[in-house]
């Protein structure tokens, strides 16, 4: 059998996967077993590091340790794993032998050496260390691993949800998604509980977005205008609640909700937004941080106050590189100062998948997956251009009968390879391409571009306009770089610094 992707499993994945009695079932057991089933169905290989087996042998319950060791024999062992990476040690420090930190660094070293494609762990500390070492994209939570499997190896076409706007009074307060809110905000004599607060939201007709899957809310966001919050002038939007139900993690629904909120804030000229998050919600804090929310202070309830500016201060383009500027103030805010602009042709069928929000017919986004509706995306091409750098702008030109530039994105990075596994690792968490597509493309040297979607154009730039403005001389067949004069015209049309 030809195995697909290799997933190294941490002990906090193995333990809920193999409960030794009914008393040892954990909250993550259903999601872990579902992930393992998907790995098996897709032909992927779960792996266990010998150091993890040794770690589990240290269980003080000897019977449980023996039982678990027998159960884990079904998992392939990572043969002759690499030792500690000198690069990782130089960044993270030398851990003491036979400690948890030592094992964690061995797992990360195995990923860095490509002995495994991904490490799956629910340990927030490992995720933080991985980000420090530029391995964050290859260390996955259970939900992230599900994203990779669904993205690269779809088995049944999945109709994605639409993010639906509602007013708070339309919410069904009996939905299971509200259970964790009630646990976090039980209320007291001095502070109303969650149900009283939700009733207030309904009376005030607050703006809400929900993602509905089946008969349940998979995700929800409630916002409120807070003009006097944070002690700053200008319009401020508070994300009063932001939640993806645990049963629906692994679909990038959080990013879809954020996209709707960003569009609302942009259309209504908000200058900033903020959200209060308990420290225990590490995954949410990481997601928000990747979209420019900055941890500023602590609320009276012990939550971290995360703030995102939507309007850049004067001369900010002199301080920040184009990509950093887009992350900090975007997705709609971008700058062409120090950036080049490339025009990228994309076939209609891939345009529908990659940029459904730029399609002319409103029903077409229903045909794409959540990954296509997200902000962070990836594009594959056989173009021979190698000059694209982080922060460069990409104009997407849809070919075919409706030929036009429909959207602009900001490049995050590129990879050129003929190795389908390497290509899959690079784009897996944001791709609309299946692994079969990737294998076929990798028969020739392939350029992968990771980018952030900044804007789609309500009035696409048709070919004749592009020719008149000097951006193109003819319909592009491959990546084309715009001239400095064309960049001036583009910046003027978009009203962005250049």
C-alpha positions, 0 to 999 in steps of 0.5 A: 500500500502506498501511504499518504501523509505521515502523522506523528501522534503525541501522547495526548492524542494516544491516551484518549484514542485508547481508553483502558476502561469506560472511566477513562473516556475523555472529551476528545476521544470522539474527535480523535477516533474520528480522525484516526478513522479518516486517516485509515480511510485515506491511506495515511500513516499514524506514527508513534515516537519511541520516546512517547511509548517510554513516556507512557510506560511511566504511568504510576498505574502499572495495570493501566500502563501495561494495558495501554502498551498492548493497545498501542502495538497497533500503531507503527513505530517511527523507526530510528527517529532523529535526535535533538535538532541543533537548530531547535536547541539553539532556539528553545534551549537544551532540555533536561534528559528524560523530561517532558520538554525533552520528549517534546523537542524530540517530536519537533525534531522528527518533524523538522527532519521530515521523518513525519509530515505533521505532529498532532498534539493538543499541547499548547506549549508545543504549538507555541514552541513550533511557532517560534521555530517556524514549524507552526504549520506542521504541528496540528491540533486534532481539528487542524489535522482534520482540516488537512485530511479533508482538504487533501483527500476529500472522499465525499463532496461536502456542501460548505455552510454559508455564514448567515447574518441574523439579529440576536432575537432570531437566535435559538438559545437552546442550541448546544453551542451556548452550553460552554458560554453558560459554564464560563459566565454562570452569573452572580449577585453582582454580575448577570449570567449568560442567559440574562446577557443573551436576553439583553442582546435580543432586546437590543437587536444586536448583529449576529452571524451564525454557521448552521450545519444540519439543525445546529449552530456550528459557529456564532459571533455576536457584536456590539457598537462600543463607541467609548470602549478602550478610551480611544476615539472613533468607531469601535466594534466589540466581538461580544461572543465568538465561538466554534462549537467543539463538535465542528472544529476542523473546518476553518469555520472560525476564519469564515466568521472572521471574514464576515465580521471584517467585511461588516467592520469595513463597510461600516467604517469601524476604526478598530475592534476588540474581543475578550478571551479567557487565557484557556482558549489558546487556539482562538487567541492564536487564530485572532493573533494571526489576523492582527489582534494584539493582546493589550491588557486583562479585563476585570473577569480575567480575560485577555483583551485583544484589539485589532486596528482597522485604520493605519496611522499616518506613515505606518507604511514606512514602519511595516513591510507590506505583508505585516501591514496587511496582517495588522490592519487588513484584510481590506487594508493593503499597501503597495509601498515596496511591493511588486504587483503580479497578474496571475491567470486562473482557469474558471474551474479553479477560480470557482474553487479558490475565489468563490466570493469573486464569482458573478453568480451568487449561488456559486460559493455554495459549490466550493469548500470552506477552504475556498471561502477563507482569507488565507489561501494557496495557489499552484502554477507551473509558471517559471517566475521566481520573483514573488516575495512576501508582501507582493500583490497578486491580481487574479485574472479569471480567463475564459468568457468572463475574462477580468481581474476579479481580486487582489491578494498579498503573498505570504511565501512561495515554494518551488518543488516537484515533490508532491509530499512537500507541496502538500505539506506547504499548502494543506491547511489552505488548499482547494486542491486534492492530493491527486491534483497535487501529484498530477501537477508535481509531475513538473516543477510547481510553484506554490504561492500562499497568500491572503485575500485582500479584496474582491472587485465588485466591478472586475477589471476587464481585459480592454481596461487592463490593456488601456491602463498599461497593466497588460499587453494581451491576455496573460498566459502565465504570471506577469509583473506589472510595470512601475507605471501600471502600479501607480494606476493600480494604487490609484484605483484601489486608493492605497499607498504606493 
